[in-house]
Amino acid sequence: MRFFDTDPLHWSGLSEARLKEFLGSKDRASYVLSTKIGINVQTDRQGKYASNVASIDKSLQSQAYDYTYDGVMRAFEHSLEQLNMDRIDILFAQDLDLLTHQSSSALTARVTEFMNGGYKALLSLRDQGAIKAIGAAANQWEPCQRMAEQGDFDMFLLSGRYTLLEQGALESFLPLCETRGIGVVIAAQDGADGLFAGPTLSAAANSDAAPEEDQLRVAEMKSICDAHHVRIEDAAFHFPLLHWAVVSVLTGATSVAAVEKSLAAEHARLPDALWTDLEEAGLIREGSFTKSDVHHHHHHHH
């Protein structure tokens, strides 16, 4: 494992400092490191914010974010300091999504603030070689697509939103990334179990509360997986990686056990026929495996 993703928020703002302890002894050229900008680090330093902006008092929430040119430069300097680094490989603008900014008008205002300000800071840092790649990390693909259409991005980090249960990103976002040569990292939305199943898949597999339709789909997927002697968790981990644009899946590393689960999933060998069977059963969309040597029984040209 040689890709480490952090941000100024997690672990009550200690994530970067903790990663510094681990990476300090490693050869800088041997790994890829990403962190995030968009958090108002000045206010954050005064201890007004909890470890996760989502849990903050709504009146403070608007102050928690800063996507301006100066705000992004400050946040970048803060991260370099926390990590004790002189460069970062990938810098993501974080939380530009509806989950965080609540209304589409508030989100549009933030994306505009970013594209007119912080985005230009990222371009400048990339030109100087202080970062290698720029991107955005969000819980939805729609704002990512809007940004991809407005600017020159290298990467997007999408939490959930492209899984065995949810493939809307295939309609326009992933093909756009493929055309433009933009890399996509798919992050487990619920990293706690370390499995890239996404909350809906684990919930649908384990609960009566999940929508009946999801429960049925998971049951159907499970029986196809069983027929191929594949664990559904392993299929969930590998599924996003079949798309050309997807360069990595990011799983939770909250415990040794979680990391071991991810490694086991990564090393699982899955037969091509599993994917063609899932596609023919209508469980995964056509166009989801553009990268692999999986041969379609039928080719459709749009």
C-alpha positions as a LaTeX table, in Angstrom:
\begin{tabular}{lrrr}
\hline
Residue & $x$ (\AA) & $y$ (\AA) & $z$ (\AA) \\
\hline
Met1 & 0.00 & 0.00 & 0.00 \\
Arg2 & 1.65 & 3.18 & $-1.20$ \\
Phe3 & $-1.18$ & 5.73 & $-1.46$ \\
Phe4 & $-2.09$ & 7.61 & 1.72 \\
Asp5 & $-4.98$ & 10.05 & 1.90 \\
Thr6 & $-5.41$ & 12.47 & 4.78 \\
Asp7 & $-7.04$ & 15.82 & 5.56 \\
Pro8 & $-6.84$ & 18.58 & 8.17 \\
Leu9 & $-10.08$ & 17.47 & 9.87 \\
His10 & $-10.08$ & 13.83 & 10.88 \\
Trp11 & $-9.03$ & 12.53 & 14.30 \\
Ser12 & $-9.87$ & 15.95 & 15.77 \\
Gly13 & $-7.42$ & 17.55 & 13.38 \\
Leu14 & $-4.59$ & 15.12 & 14.21 \\
Ser15 & $-4.71$ & 12.97 & 11.07 \\
Glu16 & $-1.90$ & 14.80 & 9.26 \\
Ala17 & 0.32 & 14.99 & 12.36 \\
Arg18 & $-0.16$ & 11.26 & 13.01 \\
Leu19 & 0.64 & 10.39 & 9.41 \\
Lys20 & 3.82 & 12.49 & 9.73 \\
Glu21 & 5.04 & 10.14 & 12.47 \\
Phe22 & 4.58 & 7.16 & 10.18 \\
Leu23 & 5.82 & 8.63 & 6.89 \\
Gly24 & 8.74 & 10.53 & 8.40 \\
Ser25 & 10.97 & 7.45 & 8.24 \\
Lys26 & 9.94 & 6.45 & 4.71 \\
Asp27 & 11.56 & 7.42 & 1.40 \\
Arg28 & 9.50 & 10.32 & 0.04 \\
Ala29 & 9.64 & 8.95 & $-3.51$ \\
Ser30 & 8.17 & 5.60 & $-2.44$ \\
Tyr31 & 4.56 & 6.69 & $-1.81$ \\
Val32 & 1.81 & 9.00 & $-3.03$ \\
Leu33 & 0.29 & 11.41 & $-0.53$ \\
Ser34 & $-2.92$ & 13.40 & $-0.80$ \\
Thr35 & $-4.56$ & 15.88 & 1.55 \\
Lys36 & $-7.38$ & 18.42 & 1.30 \\
Ile37 & $-8.02$ & 22.14 & 1.26 \\
Gly38 & $-11.29$ & 24.03 & 1.78 \\
Ile39 & $-11.34$ & 24.04 & 5.58 \\
Asn40 & $-10.83$ & 27.38 & 7.32 \\
Val41 & $-7.70$ & 26.37 & 9.25 \\
Gln42 & $-7.43$ & 29.65 & 11.14 \\
Thr43 & $-10.80$ & 29.26 & 12.79 \\
Asp44 & $-10.16$ & 25.54 & 13.17 \\
Arg45 & $-7.00$ & 26.29 & 15.16 \\
Gln46 & $-9.06$ & 28.25 & 17.69 \\
Gly47 & $-10.75$ & 24.94 & 18.48 \\
Lys48 & $-14.23$ & 26.07 & 17.45 \\
Tyr49 & $-14.81$ & 23.02 & 15.30 \\
Ala50 & $-15.33$ & 19.41 & 16.17 \\
Ser51 & $-13.35$ & 16.76 & 14.32 \\
Asn52 & $-16.00$ & 16.66 & 11.66 \\
Val53 & $-17.61$ & 19.76 & 10.16 \\
Ala54 & $-20.90$ & 17.91 & 9.70 \\
Ser55 & $-21.37$ & 17.82 & 13.47 \\
Ile56 & $-20.79$ & 21.56 & 13.91 \\
Asp57 & $-23.45$ & 24.00 & 14.97 \\
Lys58 & $-25.13$ & 25.17 & 11.73 \\
Ser59 & $-24.45$ & 28.85 & 12.51 \\
Leu60 & $-20.70$ & 28.13 & 12.52 \\
Gln61 & $-20.75$ & 25.81 & 9.53 \\
Ser62 & $-20.52$ & 28.52 & 6.88 \\
Gln63 & $-17.36$ & 29.82 & 8.56 \\
Ala64 & $-15.83$ & 26.36 & 8.64 \\
Tyr65 & $-15.14$ & 26.43 & 4.90 \\
Asp66 & $-12.89$ & 28.70 & 2.88 \\
Tyr67 & $-12.37$ & 28.07 & $-0.83$ \\
Thr68 & $-10.80$ & 31.47 & $-1.61$ \\
Tyr69 & $-7.31$ & 31.90 & $-3.09$ \\
Asp70 & $-5.77$ & 33.04 & 0.20 \\
Gly71 & $-7.72$ & 30.50 & 2.24 \\
Val72 & $-6.43$ & 27.65 & 0.09 \\
Met73 & $-2.82$ & 28.90 & 0.27 \\
Arg74 & $-3.12$ & 29.14 & 4.08 \\
Ala75 & $-4.60$ & 25.64 & 4.32 \\
Phe76 & $-1.84$ & 24.24 & 2.09 \\
Glu77 & 0.89 & 25.83 & 4.26 \\
His78 & $-0.85$ & 24.47 & 7.36 \\
Ser79 & $-0.88$ & 20.94 & 5.91 \\
Leu80 & 2.80 & 21.10 & 4.92 \\
Glu81 & 3.58 & 22.17 & 8.48 \\
Gln82 & 1.43 & 19.40 & 10.04 \\
Leu83 & 2.92 & 16.75 & 7.74 \\
Asn84 & 6.44 & 18.16 & 7.90 \\
Met85 & 6.68 & 17.95 & 4.09 \\
Asp86 & 7.84 & 20.30 & 1.36 \\
Arg87 & 5.42 & 18.95 & $-1.23$ \\
Ile88 & 2.18 & 17.01 & $-1.50$ \\
Asp89 & 1.34 & 14.81 & $-4.48$ \\
Ile90 & $-2.40$ & 15.40 & $-4.78$ \\
Leu91 & $-4.38$ & 18.30 & $-3.29$ \\
Phe92 & $-8.16$ & 17.88 & $-3.21$ \\
Ala93 & $-10.75$ & 20.59 & $-2.57$ \\
Gln94 & $-12.94$ & 18.92 & 0.02 \\
Asp95 & $-16.67$ & 18.70 & 0.70 \\
Leu96 & $-18.01$ & 20.51 & $-2.36$ \\
Asp97 & $-21.28$ & 18.58 & $-2.21$ \\
Leu98 & $-24.89$ & 18.88 & $-1.09$ \\
Leu99 & $-24.36$ & 16.72 & 1.97 \\
Thr100 & $-22.12$ & 19.46 & 3.37 \\
His101 & $-23.60$ & 22.66 & 1.98 \\
Gln102 & $-27.27$ & 21.67 & 2.35 \\
Ser103 & $-28.87$ & 23.61 & $-0.54$ \\
Ser104 & $-28.04$ & 23.70 & $-4.23$ \\
Ser105 & $-27.77$ & 27.51 & $-4.12$ \\
Ala106 & $-25.25$ & 27.35 & $-1.25$ \\
Leu107 & $-23.29$ & 24.67 & $-3.10$ \\
Thr108 & $-23.27$ & 26.68 & $-6.34$ \\
Ala109 & $-21.97$ & 29.70 & $-4.42$ \\
Arg110 & $-19.17$ & 27.59 & $-2.92$ \\
Val111 & $-18.19$ & 26.03 & $-6.26$ \\
Thr112 & $-18.09$ & 29.54 & $-7.75$ \\
Glu113 & $-15.97$ & 30.80 & $-4.83$ \\
Phe114 & $-13.60$ & 27.89 & $-5.44$ \\
Met115 & $-13.38$ & 28.17 & $-9.23$ \\
Asn116 & $-12.75$ & 31.94 & $-8.99$ \\
Gly117 & $-10.29$ & 31.65 & $-6.10$ \\
Gly118 & $-8.90$ & 28.45 & $-4.62$ \\
Tyr119 & $-8.82$ & 26.69 & $-7.99$ \\
Lys120 & $-6.37$ & 29.34 & $-9.24$ \\
Ala121 & $-4.24$ & 28.76 & $-6.13$ \\
Leu122 & $-4.15$ & 25.04 & $-6.98$ \\
Leu123 & $-3.10$ & 25.79 & $-10.57$ \\
Ser124 & $-0.32$ & 28.02 & $-9.28$ \\
Leu125 & 0.91 & 25.35 & $-6.82$ \\
Arg126 & 0.86 & 22.74 & $-9.58$ \\
Asp127 & 2.82 & 25.06 & $-11.91$ \\
Gln128 & 5.43 & 25.56 & $-9.19$ \\
Gly129 & 5.73 & 21.81 & $-8.57$ \\
Ala130 & 4.60 & 22.10 & $-4.93$ \\
Ile131 & 1.86 & 19.63 & $-5.86$ \\
Lys132 & 1.69 & 17.21 & $-8.77$ \\
Ala133 & $-2.06$ & 16.92 & $-9.20$ \\
Ile134 & $-5.19$ & 18.88 & $-8.31$ \\
Gly135 & $-8.67$ & 17.61 & $-7.67$ \\
Ala136 & $-11.83$ & 17.62 & $-5.60$ \\
Ala137 & $-13.13$ & 15.16 & $-3.02$ \\
Ala138 & $-16.91$ & 14.94 & $-2.68$ \\
Asn139 & $-19.85$ & 12.74 & $-1.72$ \\
Gln140 & $-21.55$ & 13.29 & $-5.10$ \\
Trp141 & $-20.37$ & 13.02 & $-8.69$ \\
Glu142 & $-22.57$ & 15.87 & $-10.01$ \\
Pro143 & $-20.51$ & 18.78 & $-8.57$ \\
Cys144 & $-17.35$ & 16.95 & $-9.65$ \\
Gln145 & $-18.66$ & 16.83 & $-13.19$ \\
Arg146 & $-19.52$ & 20.54 & $-13.06$ \\
Met147 & $-15.95$ & 21.33 & $-11.95$ \\
Ala148 & $-14.44$ & 19.02 & $-14.58$ \\
Glu149 & $-16.38$ & 20.94 & $-17.22$ \\
Gln150 & $-15.15$ & 24.29 & $-15.88$ \\
Gly151 & $-11.48$ & 23.57 & $-15.18$ \\
Asp152 & $-8.42$ & 21.41 & $-15.67$ \\
Phe153 & $-8.50$ & 18.71 & $-12.99$ \\
Asp154 & $-6.26$ & 15.66 & $-12.68$ \\
Met155 & $-8.23$ & 13.64 & $-10.15$ \\
Phe156 & $-11.49$ & 13.31 & $-8.27$ \\
Leu157 & $-12.09$ & 11.44 & $-5.03$ \\
Leu158 & $-15.64$ & 10.19 & $-4.81$ \\
Ser159 & $-16.96$ & 8.78 & $-1.51$ \\
Gly160 & $-19.32$ & 5.94 & $-2.32$ \\
Arg161 & $-21.50$ & 6.84 & $-5.28$ \\
Tyr162 & $-20.00$ & 4.27 & $-7.62$ \\
Thr163 & $-20.66$ & 0.87 & $-6.16$ \\
Leu164 & $-22.36$ & $-2.42$ & $-6.92$ \\
Leu165 & $-25.60$ & $-0.74$ & $-5.81$ \\
Glu166 & $-25.20$ & 2.70 & $-7.33$ \\
Gln167 & $-23.93$ & 3.32 & $-10.83$ \\
Gly168 & $-25.39$ & 6.69 & $-11.85$ \\
Ala169 & $-21.84$ & 8.02 & $-12.26$ \\
Leu170 & $-21.62$ & 5.90 & $-15.44$ \\
Glu171 & $-24.14$ & 8.06 & $-17.28$ \\
Ser172 & $-21.94$ & 11.07 & $-17.85$ \\
Phe173 & $-19.29$ & 11.58 & $-15.18$ \\
Leu174 & $-17.06$ & 8.53 & $-15.64$ \\
Pro175 & $-17.17$ & 8.72 & $-19.47$ \\
Leu176 & $-16.14$ & 12.40 & $-19.23$ \\
Cys177 & $-13.21$ & 11.43 & $-16.99$ \\
Glu178 & $-12.24$ & 8.68 & $-19.41$ \\
Thr179 & $-12.31$ & 11.07 & $-22.37$ \\
Arg180 & $-10.30$ & 13.70 & $-20.53$ \\
Gly181 & $-7.84$ & 11.28 & $-18.90$ \\
Ile182 & $-8.93$ & 12.26 & $-15.37$ \\
Gly183 & $-8.26$ & 9.69 & $-12.62$ \\
Val184 & $-10.98$ & 8.83 & $-10.13$ \\
Val185 & $-10.39$ & 7.44 & $-6.64$ \\
Ile186 & $-13.44$ & 5.70 & $-5.19$ \\
Ala187 & $-13.49$ & 5.87 & $-1.40$ \\
Ala188 & $-15.48$ & 3.58 & 0.85 \\
Gln189 & $-18.23$ & 5.76 & 2.21 \\
Asp190 & $-18.31$ & 3.82 & 5.41 \\
Gly191 & $-14.66$ & 3.01 & 5.91 \\
Ala192 & $-15.24$ & 1.61 & 9.39 \\
Asp193 & $-15.49$ & $-2.01$ & 8.25 \\
Gly194 & $-12.58$ & $-1.53$ & 5.88 \\
Leu195 & $-14.53$ & $-3.19$ & 3.09 \\
Phe196 & $-15.41$ & $-1.34$ & 0.01 \\
Ala197 & $-19.02$ & $-2.38$ & 0.15 \\
Gly198 & $-20.48$ & 1.03 & 0.85 \\
Pro199 & $-23.09$ & 1.43 & 3.57 \\
Thr200 & $-26.03$ & 0.57 & 1.35 \\
Leu201 & $-24.59$ & $-2.76$ & 0.35 \\
Ser202 & $-23.77$ & $-3.84$ & 3.89 \\
Ala203 & $-27.05$ & $-2.41$ & 5.16 \\
Ala204 & $-29.03$ & $-4.11$ & 2.41 \\
Ala205 & $-27.27$ & $-7.39$ & 3.09 \\
Asn206 & $-27.80$ & $-7.22$ & 6.85 \\
Ser207 & $-30.96$ & $-5.32$ & 7.59 \\
Asp208 & $-34.68$ & $-5.33$ & 7.18 \\
Ala209 & $-34.64$ & $-1.55$ & 7.17 \\
Ala210 & $-32.96$ & $-1.37$ & 3.73 \\
Pro211 & $-35.23$ & $-0.69$ & 0.75 \\
Glu212 & $-36.76$ & $-3.99$ & $-0.40$ \\
Glu213 & $-35.43$ & $-3.41$ & $-3.91$ \\
Asp214 & $-31.86$ & $-3.15$ & $-2.58$ \\
Gln215 & $-32.29$ & $-6.24$ & $-0.43$ \\
Leu216 & $-33.46$ & $-8.20$ & $-3.46$ \\
Arg217 & $-30.61$ & $-6.94$ & $-5.64$ \\
Val218 & $-28.04$ & $-7.84$ & $-3.00$ \\
Ala219 & $-29.56$ & $-11.30$ & $-2.57$ \\
Glu220 & $-29.42$ & $-11.82$ & $-6.35$ \\
Met221 & $-25.81$ & $-10.58$ & $-6.52$ \\
Lys222 & $-24.89$ & $-12.82$ & $-3.64$ \\
Ser223 & $-26.23$ & $-15.90$ & $-5.38$ \\
Ile224 & $-24.26$ & $-15.08$ & $-8.55$ \\
Cys225 & $-21.15$ & $-14.47$ & $-6.43$ \\
Asp226 & $-21.73$ & $-17.79$ & $-4.63$ \\
Ala227 & $-21.97$ & $-19.59$ & $-7.97$ \\
His228 & $-18.49$ & $-18.25$ & $-8.79$ \\
His229 & $-17.15$ & $-18.94$ & $-5.26$ \\
Val230 & $-16.61$ & $-15.22$ & $-4.69$ \\
Arg231 & $-17.42$ & $-13.27$ & $-1.53$ \\
Ile232 & $-19.73$ & $-10.35$ & $-2.31$ \\
Glu233 & $-17.41$ & $-8.04$ & $-0.28$ \\
Asp234 & $-14.54$ & $-8.93$ & $-2.62$ \\
Ala235 & $-16.73$ & $-8.24$ & $-5.65$ \\
Ala236 & $-17.72$ & $-4.89$ & $-4.14$ \\
Phe237 & $-14.05$ & $-3.99$ & $-3.65$ \\
His238 & $-13.04$ & $-4.89$ & $-7.22$ \\
Phe239 & $-16.09$ & $-3.58$ & $-9.06$ \\
Pro240 & $-15.10$ & 0.13 & $-9.26$ \\
Leu241 & $-11.59$ & $-0.81$ & $-10.41$ \\
Leu242 & $-12.96$ & $-2.34$ & $-13.62$ \\
His243 & $-13.70$ & 1.11 & $-15.03$ \\
Trp244 & $-10.92$ & 2.73 & $-17.02$ \\
Ala245 & $-11.12$ & 6.05 & $-15.14$ \\
Val246 & $-10.85$ & 4.50 & $-11.66$ \\
Val247 & $-7.24$ & 4.44 & $-10.47$ \\
Ser248 & $-7.70$ & 3.35 & $-6.87$ \\
Val249 & $-10.14$ & 2.35 & $-4.17$ \\
Leu250 & $-9.61$ & 3.87 & $-0.77$ \\
Thr251 & $-10.73$ & 1.81 & 2.21 \\
Gly252 & $-10.89$ & 2.51 & 5.90 \\
Ala253 & $-7.75$ & 1.85 & 7.91 \\
Thr254 & $-9.21$ & 2.35 & 11.37 \\
Ser255 & $-7.71$ & $-0.89$ & 12.69 \\
Val256 & $-5.24$ & $-3.62$ & 11.78 \\
Ala257 & $-8.20$ & $-5.92$ & 11.13 \\
Ala258 & $-9.71$ & $-3.41$ & 8.68 \\
Val259 & $-6.43$ & $-3.20$ & 6.76 \\
Glu260 & $-6.17$ & $-7.00$ & 6.67 \\
Lys261 & $-9.74$ & $-7.23$ & 5.30 \\
Ser262 & $-8.86$ & $-4.75$ & 2.54 \\
Leu263 & $-5.72$ & $-6.70$ & 1.64 \\
Ala264 & $-7.68$ & $-9.96$ & 1.53 \\
Ala265 & $-10.24$ & $-8.31$ & $-0.78$ \\
Glu266 & $-7.50$ & $-6.87$ & $-2.99$ \\
His267 & $-5.80$ & $-10.26$ & $-3.37$ \\
Ala268 & $-9.00$ & $-12.12$ & $-4.19$ \\
Arg269 & $-9.04$ & $-13.40$ & $-7.78$ \\
Leu270 & $-12.37$ & $-12.87$ & $-9.51$ \\
Pro271 & $-13.33$ & $-14.61$ & $-12.76$ \\
Asp272 & $-14.35$ & $-12.47$ & $-15.75$ \\
Ala273 & $-17.55$ & $-14.51$ & $-16.05$ \\
Leu274 & $-18.71$ & $-13.05$ & $-12.71$ \\
Trp275 & $-19.01$ & $-9.59$ & $-14.27$ \\
Thr276 & $-20.66$ & $-10.75$ & $-17.49$ \\
Asp277 & $-23.16$ & $-12.77$ & $-15.42$ \\
Leu278 & $-23.93$ & $-9.75$ & $-13.21$ \\
Glu279 & $-24.37$ & $-7.58$ & $-16.30$ \\
Glu280 & $-26.65$ & $-10.07$ & $-18.06$ \\
Ala281 & $-28.78$ & $-10.31$ & $-14.91$ \\
Gly282 & $-29.20$ & $-6.53$ & $-15.13$ \\
Leu283 & $-27.45$ & $-6.03$ & $-11.79$ \\
Ile284 & $-24.58$ & $-3.90$ & $-13.06$ \\
Arg285 & $-24.82$ & $-1.46$ & $-15.93$ \\
Glu286 & $-23.30$ & $-1.94$ & $-19.29$ \\
Gly287 & $-20.12$ & 0.08 & $-19.65$ \\
Ser288 & $-18.93$ & $-0.64$ & $-16.12$ \\
Phe289 & $-15.92$ & $-2.67$ & $-17.20$ \\
Thr290 & $-14.07$ & $-0.63$ & $-19.79$ \\
Lys291 & $-10.59$ & $-1.37$ & $-18.47$ \\
Ser292 & $-10.33$ & $-5.09$ & $-18.04$ \\
Asp293 & $-9.96$ & $-7.87$ & $-20.54$ \\
Val294 & $-13.51$ & $-8.88$ & $-19.75$ \\
His295 & $-15.03$ & $-9.52$ & $-23.16$ \\
His296 & $-18.66$ & $-8.64$ & $-23.64$ \\
His297 & $-20.81$ & $-11.25$ & $-25.27$ \\
His298 & $-22.41$ & $-8.40$ & $-27.17$ \\
His299 & $-21.06$ & $-5.00$ & $-28.14$ \\
His300 & $-23.31$ & $-1.97$ & $-28.36$ \\
His301 & $-22.09$ & 1.20 & $-30.00$ \\
His302 & $-23.86$ & 4.38 & $-28.96$ \\
\hline
\end{tabular}
